[in-house]
Amino acid sequence: MFKFLNQQLSILKNINLINKKKPKIIFYSENESYQKYAYLLIKTLSREYPNQVYYVSSDKNDKIRNLNVNNLYIGKSILLQYFFLIISAENIFFTLTDLNNHQIKKTKNVDNYIYYFHAPASTTKVYTESAFDNFDTILCNGDYQIDEIRKRESLKNLTEKKLIKTGYFYFDYLKDKINNQVKADEILIAPSWNYKQKNFLNENIEAIIENTLNKGFKVRFRPHPENLKRSKPFLNYLKYKFLNKNFIYDNQNENLEAMENAKCLITDSSGIAIEYILIFKKPVLYFDDVDKVHNPKFSQFDNLITMDFKVKNKFGYIFKKNEINNIDLLINTALSEFINKDSEIDNFITQNFYNFGGTANKFKENINKIF
């Protein structure tokens, strides 16, 4: 108890010290698994504004190293709320959605609330209705997100946000780190997070893992970070049920190794599918049984085709519950057919995403406009 109180007092002291300075740039991170989505942004800003970037996290292991960045751990307790209620800053970056709709509230002491994406998905379907309403500036992946956000503003008569055409930073992060010499020999199974009780994880994941293993494949199972928080007992059950040399339970923060080692991905509607197809140029089997819709007003955007659907429809392999027993045939068909698609994928990226290979440079060019 004494150790905990000392820790809380230390956090409080650091919060008050930051607040006196009104930092130019603050990044907030829920946990270490989200750091990779911000890394290129932070690297760019730390060079432009050395020692003026603060990286604030609710995870004590989540720190930016080897850059001119100030790290601060604030935990998840009431001090998290206190920090965002009293903080003064010029610019705060988030990849956490629903600002002002949960414990993190906006304050007039912050000049600019900026959002950057941790998935290349559309904004209209897999996020809540008001997920992006309260940000001042959004760093957009492509025209599709600008069209979606502007339509939402029009429907709800919202103040127009500053929308910056940067592109998806994590594409470039992955592209720079891929080791193409890795011999891919695994099947990666990676469910998305769906708040509905009936979803891919709860309903069908066990049968899919079991059948894939029984057909002689090596399986790496990678739960979504939200599943790790919300479904621990079930995940522990899966981990111990399938404990053998051909099953890897992967809860690492970094997902690069998982994608490099996979020759095929099985998912439902996770954003990892878009990253895997477009950057690693390998096939995805989509389990098409339970749709992921977190926006109850999604029908208002019927005339806008989501990026999730575009990628799935153009490059994905869809299967149903009654086909799980034939998972080996599905995998082998996808592997044999998904060849010579490199130029088609490259064209798709060029047509749909801004500044592929140059997101950090484009961000740097736009810093004055953003701030």
N, C-alpha and C positions, 0 to 999 in steps of 0.2 A: 504493500500500500504506500509506504514511504517513497519507494522508488518511482511509483506511478505519479505521485504528487510532484516529485522533483522534476519529472519529465514534462508534466503539464505546465509547471511554472517556467521551465526553460523555453517551451514553445511560446507561451504567453509573452515572455520577455523578447523573443525574436520577432514576434508579430508586431509588437509595439515599436521596436527599433526600425523595422521596415516601413511602418506607417509614417514615421517622422520624415522619411526620405522622399516619399512619393516617387517610387521607381518608374522609370520609363517603360519597362517591359516586364511583365509577369506571365509565366506559363503555369497553369494548374493541371495536375495529373492525378487521376484516381489511384493508379497503381503502375508498376513497372511495365506491365504488358502494353501500355499505351505510349511509352516513351518513343518507340521507333517511328511513330507517325509524326512526331514533332521534331525529330532529330535534325533534318535538313533545315527547317526553319530556325531552330535554335543555333545551329552551326553558323548560318548566315548572319543572324542578328548579333551573335557573340563577337563576330569579327568587326561588324559595323559599330557596335556599341559595347566594347569590352568592359566587363564588370558591371554593366548596367542591366543585365538580364538575370531575373530571379526565377528559379525553377522550384515551385511549391508543390509538394506531393503529400497525399494521404498514406503513402507507403514508405516506411523508413528505409527500405532497400532501394528505393527509386531515386537515383542521383545521376546527374549529368557529370561525367568525368572528362578530363583533358580538354575542357573548353573554359573560356573566361566567363563562367556562370556561377552565381550564388545559389546554393541548394538550401532548401528549408523544408523540414518535415513538420506537418501540422496535424497529422492523424485524421480520425473520422469522427471525433467526439464533438461536443458543443463548441470547441475551439475552432473547428472548421467553419461553423456558422458565424462565430464571432469575427474571424479573420475577414470574411467577405462582407460583413456588415460595416466594419470600421475601416477597411483598407482604402487608402488613397493611391491611385496609380494612373499613369497616362494610358496604358494599353494592357489588357489582360486577354491572353489567348486560352481558348478552351477547345477540347474535342468532346467534352461532355455536353449533351443536348439538354433541352428543356430549362434553360436558364430562367430563373425567377419563378419556375413552377415547382421547385422543390426547395431543399434547405439552403441552396446557394441563391441569394437574392442580389438584384442589381442595386447599386448605390450611385448617387450623384457625384461621389468623390472619385469615380472612375470615368475617364473621358471616353474610352472606346473598348467595347466588348467584342472580341474577334473570335470567329469560329473557323476551325480547319477540320477537314473530314478524316475519319479513320476507316472509311470504307468508300468504294467507288459507286455505291448504290444510289438510287434515286431518293429524293427527299419526301416523296408523297405517300409511300406505302408501308415501309418497315420502320418508320419513325412515328412518334405520336403527332397528333394534328398540329400542335403549337411548338414543336421541337426547336424551331429556329426563329420564332417570332421576335424574341427579345434581344437578339444580337444586333450590334450596330454595323458590323462588317463581316462578310463571309468570303472565305477564300475558296472559289468554286473550281470543280474538276473539269466541267465542260458546259456547253450551251444548255444541255438538258437540265442541269441544276438551276441555272439562271431562269429558264422558262418556268420551271416549277415554282421557284420562290417568288417570282414576279406575279404568277397567277394567284398564289396564296395571298399575297399582299393586296391584290385587286379584289379578291373575294371577301376579305375581312377588313378592307379599307385601312390597311396598316401603313405606317410610315415606311417609305422605301429605304431599304438597307443599301450600304455600299457593297456591291458585288464585284470582286476582283477575279480576273481570268488568269489564275495561277496554274491550274492543273493539279493532278493528284500526286502529292509529294512522295507517298509511299511506293508508287510505281518506280520512281527513280531510285529510292533507297534500295529496293529489291534488285533492280537492274544492276546497280553498282556492286552488289554483294554476291550475286549468283555465281556458284562454282559449277560450270557446265561439264566438268570432268567427273562429277559424282555419278555412280552407277545406280540409277533408280530401280529399286526392287521391292518397294512397299506399296500397299494400298492405304491411302490416307482417308480416314473417316472423320469428318469434322462437321458436327451439327451447328446450326445457327442457334441464337437464343430467341425463343418465342414465349411471350408471357402467358399464352393460353395453356390450359391444363393439358389439352390434347396437342402434342407436338412430336416432332421427329425423335427427340431424345427420349421422351417418356413412352411413346407408343411402339416404336419399331427398331430402335437402335440395337437392342440386344440381339434380335433375330438377324439383322444385317451383319453384325460383327461375327456372330456364330457361323453363319453360312459362308462368309468370306474366308474365315479360318478353315472351315471344313473342306473348302474347295482347294486348299493348299497354298493360299496366299499369306504373305506376311502382312500383318495389319498394324498400323499406327493409329491410335484413337486420340483425337485432340479435342477436348471439350472447349466450348466457348467460355471466356472469362466470367460471363454472367451465370453460366451453369455451375462453374466452380464455387460461386458464392451461394447459389440458391438450391442446388441439387446434390450436395455433398454425399448424403447417405447412398443415393442411387449410383453415383459415380464410383464410390468405394466398392459397392457390390459388383459393378462391372469389372473394376480393376482386379479384384481377387477371383472372380469367376473365370476370367480368361487368362490368368497368370500363367504364361508359358513363353518359350523362346521366340515364338512367332507373333506375339502380341506385345505392343509397346503402348503403355499409357503415358501420354505426353502432356504435361501441364506446364511446360516451359513458357516463359514470357515471349521468347523469340520464336517465330513460326517458320523462319527461313529453312532450317534443317528439315523440318517436316515436309515442306514443299519440294525441296531439292531431292529428297529420298523417295518421293512418291512417283510412281509411273501413272497413277490414276487417282482421282479424288472422288469420294462419295459424300454428298451433302444434300441438304434440302434447299435452303435459300440463303446460305451464308455468303457474305461479301468476299470471303476467301476464294470462292469459285471464280469470280471475275478476275481477281489477281492471278490465280493459278492458270487460267486459260490464256489470258492476254500476255502475261510476263513469262511464264514457264512453257507456254504453248503445248500443254498436255491436256488430255480429255477429262471431263467431269461427268459423273453420273448423278443426275438430280432425282432424288426421291420425291415424287410428285403426288403426295397424298393429302398433306395438311398445308394449306397456304399460310404464309406469314403476313398478316395485315395488322399493323399496330395503329393505323389511322382509321377510325370509324367513318371518316368523311372521305375516304379514298375515291369513292365514286365521282366526286367533283372533278377528278383529274383524269377521267376516262379518255379524254382526247390526247393525253400525253402518254406515250409508251415509255414505261420505266426502263432504265438501263439494265436492271436485273433481268427483265423479260427479253430485251434485245440480245443480250449475251447468251442467255439460256436457249432461246429460240434458234439462234444462228449457229452456235457451237456446241450446245449441250446434248447429252443423251438422257432421255427421260424414262424412268421406270416406275412401276406401281407395286403395291404390296403383294399382289399375286405373282410377281416375278422375282421375289427375293430368293426363292430356291434355285433360280437359274442365274445367280449373281456372277458366276464364272463366265457364262456365255456373254452376259452384258459387258463385263470388263474386257474380255478378249475382243469382242466386236468393236468396242470403242477404241482400243489400242491399235487395231489393224486399220480402222478407217481414219483415225486422226493423224494423218501424215500429210506432208506437203501443204500445210495450212499457214505457213509462216507469213507469206505475203498477204494473204487474206486477213490475218490477224493484225499485221502492221497497218494495213489500210483502215481497218476498223478503229484502231487506236487514233490514227491521224484524224479521222472523220469525227470522232466523238470526245476526245480528251485534249485539253490545252497543253502545249509546251512539253510533250513527252521527251524526257532526257534533259530538259532545261527548266524544270519548275523552280529550282532555287535561284537561278539567274533572273527569271521573270519576277519572282518575289522581290529580289533585291532591287530591280528596276522600279518596282511599284511601292517601295517602302514609304516614300514621302506621301504618295496618294493614300496609302492605308492609314498612316499615322496622322 
